[in-house]
Amino acid sequence: MPAGVSWFRYLTMLGTSILTMFAGAEVVHRYYRPDLSIPEIPPKPGELKTELLGLKDEIQTHNSQKH
């Protein structure tokens, strides 16, 4: 094994790191609670909560200054 680590210690660390990653993903998933519902009708532009409205405004002002 690499760096002289035994198989038992290697598998223990591998299992621990995988379980830690799963636990972290679960905590983040429960904290942010993503909306997994699929709407019947697609939302109109601006209604979707995940749009970067500040960035959208900045792009519009930048485009209006060019013209």
mmCIF file as Biopython writes it, N, C-alpha, C and O atoms, coordinates in Angstrom:
data_model
#
loop_
_atom_site.group_PDB
_atom_site.id
_atom_site.type_symbol
_atom_site.label_atom_id
_atom_site.label_alt_id
_atom_site.label_comp_id
_atom_site.label_asym_id
_atom_site.label_entity_id
_atom_site.label_seq_id
_atom_site.pdbx_PDB_ins_code
_atom_site.Cartn_x
_atom_site.Cartn_y
_atom_site.Cartn_z
_atom_site.occupancy
_atom_site.B_iso_or_equiv
_atom_site.auth_seq_id
_atom_site.auth_asym_id
_atom_site.pdbx_PDB_model_num
ATOM 1   N N  . MET A ? 1  ? 0.833   -1.193 0.000   1.0 0.0 1  A 1 
ATOM 2   C CA . MET A ? 1  ? 0.000   0.000  0.000   1.0 0.0 1  A 1 
ATOM 3   C C  . MET A ? 1  ? 0.879   1.257  0.000   1.0 0.0 1  A 1 
ATOM 4   O O  . MET A ? 1  ? 2.037   1.217  0.414   1.0 0.0 1  A 1 
ATOM 5   N N  . PRO A ? 2  ? 0.311   2.365  -0.468  1.0 0.0 2  A 1 
ATOM 6   C CA . PRO A ? 2  ? 1.077   3.613  -0.491  1.0 0.0 2  A 1 
ATOM 7   C C  . PRO A ? 2  ? 1.441   4.066  0.917   1.0 0.0 2  A 1 
ATOM 8   O O  . PRO A ? 2  ? 0.643   3.962  1.848   1.0 0.0 2  A 1 
ATOM 9   N N  . ALA A ? 3  ? 2.628   4.554  1.045   1.0 0.0 3  A 1 
ATOM 10  C CA . ALA A ? 3  ? 3.132   5.139  2.298   1.0 0.0 3  A 1 
ATOM 11  C C  . ALA A ? 3  ? 3.119   4.143  3.452   1.0 0.0 3  A 1 
ATOM 12  O O  . ALA A ? 3  ? 3.083   4.556  4.611   1.0 0.0 3  A 1 
ATOM 13  N N  . GLY A ? 4  ? 3.145   2.858  3.170   1.0 0.0 4  A 1 
ATOM 14  C CA . GLY A ? 4  ? 3.239   1.855  4.222   1.0 0.0 4  A 1 
ATOM 15  C C  . GLY A ? 4  ? 2.002   1.734  5.094   1.0 0.0 4  A 1 
ATOM 16  O O  . GLY A ? 4  ? 2.114   1.313  6.246   1.0 0.0 4  A 1 
ATOM 17  N N  . VAL A ? 5  ? 0.832   2.084  4.593   1.0 0.0 5  A 1 
ATOM 18  C CA . VAL A ? 5  ? -0.403  1.998  5.370   1.0 0.0 5  A 1 
ATOM 19  C C  . VAL A ? 5  ? -1.014  0.611  5.153   1.0 0.0 5  A 1 
ATOM 20  O O  . VAL A ? 5  ? -1.017  0.099  4.033   1.0 0.0 5  A 1 
ATOM 21  N N  . SER A ? 6  ? -1.521  0.015  6.209   1.0 0.0 6  A 1 
ATOM 22  C CA . SER A ? 6  ? -2.114  -1.315 6.089   1.0 0.0 6  A 1 
ATOM 23  C C  . SER A ? 6  ? -3.454  -1.243 5.353   1.0 0.0 6  A 1 
ATOM 24  O O  . SER A ? 6  ? -4.070  -0.180 5.266   1.0 0.0 6  A 1 
ATOM 25  N N  . TRP A ? 7  ? -3.893  -2.381 4.829   1.0 0.0 7  A 1 
ATOM 26  C CA . TRP A ? 7  ? -5.175  -2.460 4.130   1.0 0.0 7  A 1 
ATOM 27  C C  . TRP A ? 7  ? -6.319  -2.053 5.044   1.0 0.0 7  A 1 
ATOM 28  O O  . TRP A ? 7  ? -7.224  -1.333 4.624   1.0 0.0 7  A 1 
ATOM 29  N N  . PHE A ? 8  ? -6.286  -2.504 6.276   1.0 0.0 8  A 1 
ATOM 30  C CA . PHE A ? 8  ? -7.361  -2.172 7.216   1.0 0.0 8  A 1 
ATOM 31  C C  . PHE A ? 8  ? -7.457  -0.666 7.417   1.0 0.0 8  A 1 
ATOM 32  O O  . PHE A ? 8  ? -8.545  -0.095 7.357   1.0 0.0 8  A 1 
ATOM 33  N N  . ARG A ? 9  ? -6.309  -0.020 7.658   1.0 0.0 9  A 1 
ATOM 34  C CA . ARG A ? 9  ? -6.321  1.429  7.880   1.0 0.0 9  A 1 
ATOM 35  C C  . ARG A ? 9  ? -6.755  2.166  6.606   1.0 0.0 9  A 1 
ATOM 36  O O  . ARG A ? 9  ? -7.500  3.143  6.681   1.0 0.0 9  A 1 
ATOM 37  N N  . TYR A ? 10 ? -6.290  1.702  5.435   1.0 0.0 10 A 1 
ATOM 38  C CA . TYR A ? 10 ? -6.658  2.325  4.169   1.0 0.0 10 A 1 
ATOM 39  C C  . TYR A ? 10 ? -8.164  2.237  3.938   1.0 0.0 10 A 1 
ATOM 40  O O  . TYR A ? 10 ? -8.799  3.235  3.597   1.0 0.0 10 A 1 
ATOM 41  N N  . LEU A ? 11 ? -8.734  1.055  4.120   1.0 0.0 11 A 1 
ATOM 42  C CA . LEU A ? 11 ? -10.173 0.884  3.898   1.0 0.0 11 A 1 
ATOM 43  C C  . LEU A ? 11 ? -10.993 1.640  4.934   1.0 0.0 11 A 1 
ATOM 44  O O  . LEU A ? 11 ? -12.077 2.136  4.627   1.0 0.0 11 A 1 
ATOM 45  N N  . THR A ? 12 ? -10.482 1.731  6.164   1.0 0.0 12 A 1 
ATOM 46  C CA . THR A ? 12 ? -11.168 2.498  7.198   1.0 0.0 12 A 1 
ATOM 47  C C  . THR A ? 12 ? -11.221 3.972  6.823   1.0 0.0 12 A 1 
ATOM 48  O O  . THR A ? 12 ? -12.272 4.603  6.931   1.0 0.0 12 A 1 
ATOM 49  N N  . MET A ? 13 ? -10.106 4.519  6.387   1.0 0.0 13 A 1 
ATOM 50  C CA . MET A ? 13 ? -10.070 5.936  6.002   1.0 0.0 13 A 1 
ATOM 51  C C  . MET A ? 13 ? -10.925 6.192  4.749   1.0 0.0 13 A 1 
ATOM 52  O O  . MET A ? 13 ? -11.590 7.223  4.646   1.0 0.0 13 A 1 
ATOM 53  N N  . LEU A ? 14 ? -10.901 5.252  3.806   1.0 0.0 14 A 1 
ATOM 54  C CA . LEU A ? 14 ? -11.727 5.385  2.608   1.0 0.0 14 A 1 
ATOM 55  C C  . LEU A ? 14 ? -13.209 5.386  2.973   1.0 0.0 14 A 1 
ATOM 56  O O  . LEU A ? 14 ? -13.961 6.243  2.508   1.0 0.0 14 A 1 
ATOM 57  N N  . GLY A ? 15 ? -13.627 4.450  3.786   1.0 0.0 15 A 1 
ATOM 58  C CA . GLY A ? 15 ? -15.030 4.382  4.208   1.0 0.0 15 A 1 
ATOM 59  C C  . GLY A ? 15 ? -15.453 5.600  4.996   1.0 0.0 15 A 1 
ATOM 60  O O  . GLY A ? 15 ? -16.554 6.117  4.808   1.0 0.0 15 A 1 
ATOM 61  N N  . THR A ? 16 ? -14.578 6.062  5.884   1.0 0.0 16 A 1 
ATOM 62  C CA . THR A ? 16 ? -14.885 7.253  6.688   1.0 0.0 16 A 1 
ATOM 63  C C  . THR A ? 16 ? -15.036 8.485  5.808   1.0 0.0 16 A 1 
ATOM 64  O O  . THR A ? 16 ? -15.953 9.282  6.006   1.0 0.0 16 A 1 
ATOM 65  N N  . SER A ? 17 ? -14.139 8.647  4.834   1.0 0.0 17 A 1 
ATOM 66  C CA . SER A ? 17 ? -14.231 9.830  3.969   1.0 0.0 17 A 1 
ATOM 67  C C  . SER A ? 17 ? -15.486 9.787  3.095   1.0 0.0 17 A 1 
ATOM 68  O O  . SER A ? 17 ? -16.111 10.822 2.869   1.0 0.0 17 A 1 
ATOM 69  N N  . ILE A ? 18 ? -15.859 8.616  2.605   1.0 0.0 18 A 1 
ATOM 70  C CA . ILE A ? 18 ? -17.073 8.504  1.790   1.0 0.0 18 A 1 
ATOM 71  C C  . ILE A ? 18 ? -18.312 8.805  2.633   1.0 0.0 18 A 1 
ATOM 72  O O  . ILE A ? 18 ? -19.201 9.534  2.192   1.0 0.0 18 A 1 
ATOM 73  N N  . LEU A ? 19 ? -18.374 8.251  3.832   1.0 0.0 19 A 1 
ATOM 74  C CA . LEU A ? 19 ? -19.515 8.537  4.716   1.0 0.0 19 A 1 
ATOM 75  C C  . LEU A ? 19 ? -19.580 10.016 5.085   1.0 0.0 19 A 1 
ATOM 76  O O  . LEU A ? 19 ? -20.671 10.577 5.190   1.0 0.0 19 A 1 
ATOM 77  N N  . THR A ? 20 ? -18.439 10.647 5.283   1.0 0.0 20 A 1 
ATOM 78  C CA . THR A ? 20 ? -18.405 12.069 5.603   1.0 0.0 20 A 1 
ATOM 79  C C  . THR A ? 20 ? -18.918 12.906 4.428   1.0 0.0 20 A 1 
ATOM 80  O O  . THR A ? 20 ? -19.644 13.880 4.630   1.0 0.0 20 A 1 
ATOM 81  N N  . MET A ? 21 ? -18.544 12.531 3.205   1.0 0.0 21 A 1 
ATOM 82  C CA . MET A ? 21 ? -19.046 13.249 2.032   1.0 0.0 21 A 1 
ATOM 83  C C  . MET A ? 21 ? -20.557 13.103 1.899   1.0 0.0 21 A 1 
ATOM 84  O O  . MET A ? 21 ? -21.253 14.077 1.613   1.0 0.0 21 A 1 
ATOM 85  N N  . PHE A ? 22 ? -21.062 11.900 2.102   1.0 0.0 22 A 1 
ATOM 86  C CA . PHE A ? 22 ? -22.513 11.688 2.036   1.0 0.0 22 A 1 
ATOM 87  C C  . PHE A ? 22 ? -23.238 12.496 3.112   1.0 0.0 22 A 1 
ATOM 88  O O  . PHE A ? 22 ? -24.279 13.098 2.846   1.0 0.0 22 A 1 
ATOM 89  N N  . ALA A ? 23 ? -22.688 12.507 4.324   1.0 0.0 23 A 1 
ATOM 90  C CA . ALA A ? 23 ? -23.318 13.252 5.420   1.0 0.0 23 A 1 
ATOM 91  C C  . ALA A ? 23 ? -23.313 14.748 5.118   1.0 0.0 23 A 1 
ATOM 92  O O  . ALA A ? 23 ? -24.304 15.430 5.379   1.0 0.0 23 A 1 
ATOM 93  N N  . GLY A ? 24 ? -22.216 15.266 4.574   1.0 0.0 24 A 1 
ATOM 94  C CA . GLY A ? 24 ? -22.145 16.686 4.222   1.0 0.0 24 A 1 
ATOM 95  C C  . GLY A ? 24 ? -23.144 17.047 3.141   1.0 0.0 24 A 1 
ATOM 96  O O  . GLY A ? 24 ? -23.781 18.099 3.207   1.0 0.0 24 A 1 
ATOM 97  N N  . ALA A ? 25 ? -23.286 16.189 2.150   1.0 0.0 25 A 1 
ATOM 98  C CA . ALA A ? 25 ? -24.258 16.444 1.080   1.0 0.0 25 A 1 
ATOM 99  C C  . ALA A ? 25 ? -25.676 16.437 1.635   1.0 0.0 25 A 1 
ATOM 100 O O  . ALA A ? 25 ? -26.510 17.247 1.231   1.0 0.0 25 A 1 
ATOM 101 N N  . GLU A ? 26 ? -25.945 15.531 2.550   1.0 0.0 26 A 1 
ATOM 102 C CA . GLU A ? 26 ? -27.283 15.461 3.157   1.0 0.0 26 A 1 
ATOM 103 C C  . GLU A ? 26 ? -27.584 16.713 3.971   1.0 0.0 26 A 1 
ATOM 104 O O  . GLU A ? 26 ? -28.698 17.233 3.915   1.0 0.0 26 A 1 
ATOM 105 N N  . VAL A ? 27 ? -26.606 17.199 4.723   1.0 0.0 27 A 1 
ATOM 106 C CA . VAL A ? 27 ? -26.797 18.411 5.531   1.0 0.0 27 A 1 
ATOM 107 C C  . VAL A ? 27 ? -27.078 19.604 4.623   1.0 0.0 27 A 1 
ATOM 108 O O  . VAL A ? 27 ? -28.000 20.377 4.884   1.0 0.0 27 A 1 
ATOM 109 N N  . VAL A ? 28 ? -26.299 19.759 3.568   1.0 0.0 28 A 1 
ATOM 110 C CA . VAL A ? 28 ? -26.504 20.881 2.645   1.0 0.0 28 A 1 
ATOM 111 C C  . VAL A ? 28 ? -27.863 20.758 1.964   1.0 0.0 28 A 1 
ATOM 112 O O  . VAL A ? 28 ? -28.565 21.755 1.795   1.0 0.0 28 A 1 
ATOM 113 N N  . HIS A ? 29 ? -28.236 19.547 1.574   1.0 0.0 29 A 1 
ATOM 114 C CA . HIS A ? 29 ? -29.521 19.333 0.912   1.0 0.0 29 A 1 
ATOM 115 C C  . HIS A ? 29 ? -30.681 19.691 1.836   1.0 0.0 29 A 1 
ATOM 116 O O  . HIS A ? 29 ? -31.659 20.293 1.394   1.0 0.0 29 A 1 
ATOM 117 N N  . ARG A ? 30 ? -30.581 19.328 3.103   1.0 0.0 30 A 1 
ATOM 118 C CA . ARG A ? 30 ? -31.645 19.646 4.059   1.0 0.0 30 A 1 
ATOM 119 C C  . ARG A ? 30 ? -31.652 21.132 4.420   1.0 0.0 30 A 1 
ATOM 120 O O  . ARG A ? 30 ? -32.717 21.689 4.685   1.0 0.0 30 A 1 
ATOM 121 N N  . TYR A ? 31 ? -30.495 21.778 4.437   1.0 0.0 31 A 1 
ATOM 122 C CA . TYR A ? 31 ? -30.423 23.198 4.792   1.0 0.0 31 A 1 
ATOM 123 C C  . TYR A ? 31 ? -31.023 24.064 3.687   1.0 0.0 31 A 1 
ATOM 124 O O  . TYR A ? 31 ? -31.818 24.961 3.968   1.0 0.0 31 A 1 
ATOM 125 N N  . TYR A ? 32 ? -30.653 23.805 2.442   1.0 0.0 32 A 1 
ATOM 126 C CA . TYR A ? 32 ? -31.129 24.635 1.339   1.0 0.0 32 A 1 
ATOM 127 C C  . TYR A ? 32 ? -32.477 24.195 0.787   1.0 0.0 32 A 1 
ATOM 128 O O  . TYR A ? 32 ? -33.144 24.989 0.123   1.0 0.0 32 A 1 
ATOM 129 N N  . ARG A ? 33 ? -32.897 22.978 1.031   1.0 0.0 33 A 1 
ATOM 130 C CA . ARG A ? 33 ? -34.184 22.436 0.605   1.0 0.0 33 A 1 
ATOM 131 C C  . ARG A ? 33 ? -34.537 22.847 -0.828  1.0 0.0 33 A 1 
ATOM 132 O O  . ARG A ? 33 ? -35.379 23.720 -1.036  1.0 0.0 33 A 1 
ATOM 133 N N  . PRO A ? 34 ? -33.894 22.217 -1.815  1.0 0.0 34 A 1 
ATOM 134 C CA . PRO A ? 34 ? -34.164 22.602 -3.205  1.0 0.0 34 A 1 
ATOM 135 C C  . PRO A ? 34 ? -35.590 22.269 -3.622  1.0 0.0 34 A 1 
ATOM 136 O O  . PRO A ? 34 ? -36.181 21.297 -3.150  1.0 0.0 34 A 1 
ATOM 137 N N  . ASP A ? 35 ? -36.127 23.086 -4.510  1.0 0.0 35 A 1 
ATOM 138 C CA . ASP A ? 35 ? -37.468 22.860 -5.040  1.0 0.0 35 A 1 
ATOM 139 C C  . ASP A ? 35 ? -37.363 21.850 -6.179  1.0 0.0 35 A 1 
ATOM 140 O O  . ASP A ? 35 ? -36.907 22.182 -7.272  1.0 0.0 35 A 1 
ATOM 141 N N  . LEU A ? 36 ? -37.785 20.622 -5.918  1.0 0.0 36 A 1 
ATOM 142 C CA . LEU A ? 36 ? -37.659 19.559 -6.907  1.0 0.0 36 A 1 
ATOM 143 C C  . LEU A ? 36 ? -38.942 19.335 -7.690  1.0 0.0 36 A 1 
ATOM 144 O O  . LEU A ? 36 ? -39.033 18.381 -8.463  1.0 0.0 36 A 1 
ATOM 145 N N  . SER A ? 37 ? -39.929 20.190 -7.505  1.0 0.0 37 A 1 
ATOM 146 C CA . SER A ? 37 ? -41.182 20.035 -8.238  1.0 0.0 37 A 1 
ATOM 147 C C  . SER A ? 37 ? -40.997 20.509 -9.679  1.0 0.0 37 A 1 
ATOM 148 O O  . SER A ? 37 ? -40.222 21.427 -9.948  1.0 0.0 37 A 1 
ATOM 149 N N  . ILE A ? 38 ? -41.705 19.884 -10.580 1.0 0.0 38 A 1 
ATOM 150 C CA . ILE A ? 38 ? -41.645 20.243 -11.987 1.0 0.0 38 A 1 
ATOM 151 C C  . ILE A ? 38 ? -42.956 20.944 -12.330 1.0 0.0 38 A 1 
ATOM 152 O O  . ILE A ? 38 ? -44.021 20.331 -12.258 1.0 0.0 38 A 1 
ATOM 153 N N  . PRO A ? 39 ? -42.889 22.221 -12.701 1.0 0.0 39 A 1 
ATOM 154 C CA . PRO A ? 39 ? -44.137 22.948 -12.994 1.0 0.0 39 A 1 
ATOM 155 C C  . PRO A ? 39 ? -44.772 22.458 -14.286 1.0 0.0 39 A 1 
ATOM 156 O O  . PRO A ? 39 ? -44.083 21.989 -15.192 1.0 0.0 39 A 1 
ATOM 157 N N  . GLU A ? 40 ? -46.101 22.573 -14.360 1.0 0.0 40 A 1 
ATOM 158 C CA . GLU A ? 40 ? -46.837 22.190 -15.562 1.0 0.0 40 A 1 
ATOM 159 C C  . GLU A ? 40 ? -46.479 23.116 -16.726 1.0 0.0 40 A 1 
ATOM 160 O O  . GLU A ? 40 ? -46.223 22.656 -17.839 1.0 0.0 40 A 1 
ATOM 161 N N  . ILE A ? 41 ? -46.465 24.415 -16.459 1.0 0.0 41 A 1 
ATOM 162 C CA . ILE A ? 41 ? -46.167 25.418 -17.474 1.0 0.0 41 A 1 
ATOM 163 C C  . ILE A ? 41 ? -44.814 26.029 -17.126 1.0 0.0 41 A 1 
ATOM 164 O O  . ILE A ? 41 ? -44.594 26.405 -15.975 1.0 0.0 41 A 1 
ATOM 165 N N  . PRO A ? 42 ? -43.914 26.137 -18.079 1.0 0.0 42 A 1 
ATOM 166 C CA . PRO A ? 42 ? -42.623 26.755 -17.762 1.0 0.0 42 A 1 
ATOM 167 C C  . PRO A ? 42 ? -42.815 28.193 -17.285 1.0 0.0 42 A 1 
ATOM 168 O O  . PRO A ? 42 ? -43.673 28.903 -17.811 1.0 0.0 42 A 1 
ATOM 169 N N  . PRO A ? 43 ? -42.039 28.631 -16.308 1.0 0.0 43 A 1 
ATOM 170 C CA . PRO A ? 43 ? -42.192 30.002 -15.800 1.0 0.0 43 A 1 
ATOM 171 C C  . PRO A ? 43 ? -41.758 31.034 -16.838 1.0 0.0 43 A 1 
ATOM 172 O O  . PRO A ? 43 ? -40.920 30.766 -17.698 1.0 0.0 43 A 1 
ATOM 173 N N  . LYS A ? 44 ? -42.348 32.208 -16.733 1.0 0.0 44 A 1 
ATOM 174 C CA . LYS A ? 44 ? -41.980 33.310 -17.621 1.0 0.0 44 A 1 
ATOM 175 C C  . LYS A ? 44 ? -40.628 33.859 -17.183 1.0 0.0 44 A 1 
ATOM 176 O O  . LYS A ? 44 ? -40.234 33.682 -16.031 1.0 0.0 44 A 1 
ATOM 177 N N  . PRO A ? 45 ? -39.918 34.519 -18.084 1.0 0.0 45 A 1 
ATOM 178 C CA . PRO A ? 45 ? -38.633 35.117 -17.686 1.0 0.0 45 A 1 
ATOM 179 C C  . PRO A ? 45 ? -38.820 36.092 -16.522 1.0 0.0 45 A 1 
ATOM 180 O O  . PRO A ? 45 ? -39.712 36.940 -16.557 1.0 0.0 45 A 1 
ATOM 181 N N  . GLY A ? 46 ? -37.999 35.973 -15.516 1.0 0.0 46 A 1 
ATOM 182 C CA . GLY A ? 46 ? -38.094 36.829 -14.331 1.0 0.0 46 A 1 
ATOM 183 C C  . GLY A ? 46 ? -38.859 36.196 -13.195 1.0 0.0 46 A 1 
ATOM 184 O O  . GLY A ? 46 ? -38.723 36.648 -12.058 1.0 0.0 46 A 1 
ATOM 185 N N  . GLU A ? 47 ? -39.665 35.163 -13.445 1.0 0.0 47 A 1 
ATOM 186 C CA . GLU A ? 47 ? -40.427 34.503 -12.385 1.0 0.0 47 A 1 
ATOM 187 C C  . GLU A ? 47 ? -39.614 33.419 -11.682 1.0 0.0 47 A 1 
ATOM 188 O O  . GLU A ? 47 ? -39.920 33.048 -10.549 1.0 0.0 47 A 1 
ATOM 189 N N  . LEU A ? 48 ? -38.597 32.920 -12.341 1.0 0.0 48 A 1 
ATOM 190 C CA . LEU A ? 48 ? -37.796 31.851 -11.778 1.0 0.0 48 A 1 
ATOM 191 C C  . LEU A ? 48 ? -36.895 32.422 -10.692 1.0 0.0 48 A 1 
ATOM 192 O O  . LEU A ? 48 ? -36.142 33.364 -10.940 1.0 0.0 48 A 1 
ATOM 193 N N  . LYS A ? 49 ? -36.967 31.861 -9.502  1.0 0.0 49 A 1 
ATOM 194 C CA . LYS A ? 49 ? -36.239 32.411 -8.365  1.0 0.0 49 A 1 
ATOM 195 C C  . LYS A ? 49 ? -34.732 32.239 -8.475  1.0 0.0 49 A 1 
ATOM 196 O O  . LYS A ? 49 ? -33.982 32.945 -7.800  1.0 0.0 49 A 1 
ATOM 197 N N  . THR A ? 50 ? -34.279 31.323 -9.307  1.0 0.0 50 A 1 
ATOM 198 C CA . THR A ? 50 ? -32.846 31.067 -9.386  1.0 0.0 50 A 1 
ATOM 199 C C  . THR A ? 50 ? -32.126 31.955 -10.388 1.0 0.0 50 A 1 
ATOM 200 O O  . THR A ? 50 ? -30.905 31.870 -10.514 1.0 0.0 50 A 1 
ATOM 201 N N  . GLU A ? 51 ? -32.856 32.805 -11.104 1.0 0.0 51 A 1 
ATOM 202 C CA . GLU A ? 51 ? -32.201 33.698 -12.058 1.0 0.0 51 A 1 
ATOM 203 C C  . GLU A ? 51 ? -31.381 34.744 -11.314 1.0 0.0 51 A 1 
ATOM 204 O O  . GLU A ? 51 ? -31.761 35.194 -10.234 1.0 0.0 51 A 1 
ATOM 205 N N  . LEU A ? 52 ? -30.274 35.118 -11.894 1.0 0.0 52 A 1 
ATOM 206 C CA . LEU A ? 52 ? -29.428 36.144 -11.298 1.0 0.0 52 A 1 
ATOM 207 C C  . LEU A ? 52 ? -29.930 37.506 -11.762 1.0 0.0 52 A 1 
ATOM 208 O O  . LEU A ? 52 ? -29.452 38.054 -12.756 1.0 0.0 52 A 1 
ATOM 209 N N  . LEU A ? 53 ? -30.897 38.041 -11.031 1.0 0.0 53 A 1 
ATOM 210 C CA . LEU A ? 53 ? -31.542 39.269 -11.466 1.0 0.0 53 A 1 
ATOM 211 C C  . LEU A ? 53 ? -30.586 40.448 -11.427 1.0 0.0 53 A 1 
ATOM 212 O O  . LEU A ? 53 ? -30.664 41.325 -12.287 1.0 0.0 53 A 1 
ATOM 213 N N  . GLY A ? 54 ? -29.691 40.491 -10.458 1.0 0.0 54 A 1 
ATOM 214 C CA . GLY A ? 54 ? -28.710 41.568 -10.403 1.0 0.0 54 A 1 
ATOM 215 C C  . GLY A ? 54 ? -27.795 41.540 -11.611 1.0 0.0 54 A 1 
ATOM 216 O O  . GLY A ? 54 ? -27.469 42.585 -12.176 1.0 0.0 54 A 1 
ATOM 217 N N  . LEU A ? 55 ? -27.384 40.354 -12.006 1.0 0.0 55 A 1 
ATOM 218 C CA . LEU A ? 55 ? -26.530 40.217 -13.179 1.0 0.0 55 A 1 
ATOM 219 C C  . LEU A ? 55 ? -27.303 40.591 -14.438 1.0 0.0 55 A 1 
ATOM 220 O O  . LEU A ? 55 ? -26.756 41.206 -15.354 1.0 0.0 55 A 1 
ATOM 221 N N  . LYS A ? 56 ? -28.579 40.214 -14.476 1.0 0.0 56 A 1 
ATOM 222 C CA . LYS A ? 56 ? -29.419 40.528 -15.628 1.0 0.0 56 A 1 
ATOM 223 C C  . LYS A ? 56 ? -29.552 42.049 -15.784 1.0 0.0 56 A 1 
ATOM 224 O O  . LYS A ? 56 ? -29.453 42.569 -16.895 1.0 0.0 56 A 1 
ATOM 225 N N  . ASP A ? 57 ? -29.777 42.756 -14.677 1.0 0.0 57 A 1 
ATOM 226 C CA . ASP A ? 57 ? -29.879 44.212 -14.725 1.0 0.0 57 A 1 
ATOM 227 C C  . ASP A ? 57 ? -28.566 44.836 -15.179 1.0 0.0 57 A 1 
ATOM 228 O O  . ASP A ? 57 ? -28.557 45.794 -15.952 1.0 0.0 57 A 1 
ATOM 229 N N  . GLU A ? 58 ? -27.460 44.286 -14.694 1.0 0.0 58 A 1 
ATOM 230 C CA . GLU A ? 58 ? -26.148 44.822 -15.060 1.0 0.0 58 A 1 
ATOM 231 C C  . GLU A ? 58 ? -25.884 44.638 -16.549 1.0 0.0 58 A 1 
ATOM 232 O O  . GLU A ? 58 ? -25.340 45.532 -17.198 1.0 0.0 58 A 1 
ATOM 233 N N  . ILE A ? 59 ? -26.263 43.492 -17.090 1.0 0.0 59 A 1 
ATOM 234 C CA . ILE A ? 59 ? -26.069 43.233 -18.512 1.0 0.0 59 A 1 
ATOM 235 C C  . ILE A ? 59 ? -26.941 44.170 -19.342 1.0 0.0 59 A 1 
ATOM 236 O O  . ILE A ? 59 ? -26.498 44.676 -20.373 1.0 0.0 59 A 1 
ATOM 237 N N  . GLN A ? 60 ? -28.191 44.408 -18.898 1.0 0.0 60 A 1 
ATOM 238 C CA . GLN A ? 60 ? -29.079 45.294 -19.637 1.0 0.0 60 A 1 
ATOM 239 C C  . GLN A ? 60 ? -28.542 46.722 -19.646 1.0 0.0 60 A 1 
ATOM 240 O O  . GLN A ? 60 ? -28.583 47.381 -20.685 1.0 0.0 60 A 1 
ATOM 241 N N  . THR A ? 61 ? -28.039 47.214 -18.514 1.0 0.0 61 A 1 
ATOM 242 C CA . THR A ? 61 ? -27.493 48.578 -18.476 1.0 0.0 61 A 1 
ATOM 243 C C  . THR A ? 61 ? -26.233 48.660 -19.319 1.0 0.0 61 A 1 
ATOM 244 O O  . THR A ? 61 ? -25.987 49.674 -19.972 1.0 0.0 61 A 1 
ATOM 245 N N  . HIS A ? 62 ? -25.430 47.599 -19.310 1.0 0.0 62 A 1 
ATOM 246 C CA . HIS A ? 62 ? -24.218 47.588 -20.126 1.0 0.0 62 A 1 
ATOM 247 C C  . HIS A ? 62 ? -24.572 47.616 -21.610 1.0 0.0 62 A 1 
ATOM 248 O O  . HIS A ? 62 ? -23.934 48.325 -22.388 1.0 0.0 62 A 1 
ATOM 249 N N  . ASN A ? 63 ? -25.584 46.850 -22.003 1.0 0.0 63 A 1 
ATOM 250 C CA . ASN A ? 63 ? -26.014 46.824 -23.406 1.0 0.0 63 A 1 
ATOM 251 C C  . ASN A ? 63 ? -26.637 48.142 -23.829 1.0 0.0 63 A 1 
ATOM 252 O O  . ASN A ? 63 ? -26.453 48.570 -24.969 1.0 0.0 63 A 1 
ATOM 253 N N  . SER A ? 64 ? -27.376 48.802 -22.930 1.0 0.0 64 A 1 
ATOM 254 C CA . SER A ? 64 ? -28.010 50.069 -23.280 1.0 0.0 64 A 1 
ATOM 255 C C  . SER A ? 64 ? -26.960 51.178 -23.408 1.0 0.0 64 A 1 
ATOM 256 O O  . SER A ? 64 ? -27.158 52.124 -24.170 1.0 0.0 64 A 1 
ATOM 257 N N  . GLN A ? 65 ? -25.854 51.076 -22.680 1.0 0.0 65 A 1 
ATOM 258 C CA . GLN A ? 65 ? -24.796 52.069 -22.782 1.0 0.0 65 A 1 
ATOM 259 C C  . GLN A ? 65 ? -24.028 51.919 -24.084 1.0 0.0 65 A 1 
ATOM 260 O O  . GLN A ? 65 ? -23.479 52.898 -24.588 1.0 0.0 65 A 1 
ATOM 261 N N  . LYS A ? 66 ? -23.978 50.717 -24.637 1.0 0.0 66 A 1 
ATOM 262 C CA . LYS A ? 66 ? -23.258 50.487 -25.886 1.0 0.0 66 A 1 
ATOM 263 C C  . LYS A ? 66 ? -23.979 51.139 -27.068 1.0 0.0 66 A 1 
ATOM 264 O O  . LYS A ? 66 ? -23.344 51.596 -28.018 1.0 0.0 66 A 1 
ATOM 265 N N  . HIS A ? 67 ? -25.307 51.175 -26.998 1.0 0.0 67 A 1 
ATOM 266 C CA . HIS A ? 67 ? -26.099 51.681 -28.154 1.0 0.0 67 A 1 
ATOM 267 C C  . HIS A ? 67 ? -26.265 53.144 -28.100 1.0 0.0 67 A 1 
ATOM 268 O O  . HIS A ? 67 ? -26.897 53.726 -28.982 1.0 0.0 67 A 1 
#
